[in-house]
Amino acid sequence: MSTPVIVVEYTHTLDAPETPERLAHLKRCLNVREGTLLRSYRSADGSKLVRVFQAPDAGAVRYAHASSGYTNVTIWAGEERDTP
């Protein structure tokens, strides 16, 4: 059985660091669009971040990121699968 997920890859730059306020705004925007942040993974050097969301579609996650001021993101739909 697979679960639809939305994967977001972030490339952080010094001109747009993530703040607790920006992340809170993103979560509020996602909530309105029936989306939820499931997991976050940061690279060892802190230059990249990957987050996994559950949402109706990638468009809902794209809109929430744009309205929260996120740039340098790649957003794509995928599915969670069990690894044998």
N, C-alpha and C positions, 0 to 999 in steps of 0.2 A: 504494500500500500504506500502511496506517495502523498505528501502534503505540499501544496503550492507554497513557495516562499519567494521573496524578493531579496536579491543580494545587492548590496551597495558597496562599491569600492571607493574609498576616499584617498586622495593624495593631498596631504596637508601642506600648506605653505605658510610662511611666517606672516603674511599679510592677512590671513583669515583663520586664526586659531579657533578651535572649538572652545566655547565657554559653557558653564552650567546653564546659563540663561538661554543660549541658542539651542542646546540639547532639550531643555524643557519646552521651548517653543515648538521644536520638531515633534516631540511626543504629543503635545496638544493638537497639532495639525494632523498627525497620524490618527489620533483618537477620533477626531471628527470624520475621518475617512475610513474608519473601522480597521485601522492598521495598528500593529504592535511590534515593538522592538523585541526580538527574541534573544539575540546573542551579539556580542562584539568581540573582535579579534584585532589586536594591535601588533604591528611588527616590532621586533626587538629594538630597532633603532628609532621607533616612534614616527617614522615618515609615512607609514601607510596604515590604514584602518579598514577592516571589512566588517560590515554589520549584516545581520540576517533579520528580515522582517516578515511578518505574516500580514498580508493585506489582500484586498479584493483583486488588485492588479498593479502592475508596475507604474501605471499612470498616477495612481493615488500616492505612491511613494515619491515619484518625481515631483509632483505638485507640492507635497509637504516639504521636501528639501528646498525647492526653489523659493517658497514663501518664507522659509526660515533662513535664507541667505547663504545656503551651502553652494559652493562652487567646486570645481575639480572633482566631480563624482561621476562614476559610471554605475548605472542602475540596470539590472536585468532580472528577468523572471527565471526561476528554476524550480526544481522539486527536490524535496528531501527523500532520500532512499536509504534503506537499510543496507549496510555493507556486510556481505556474508563472511 
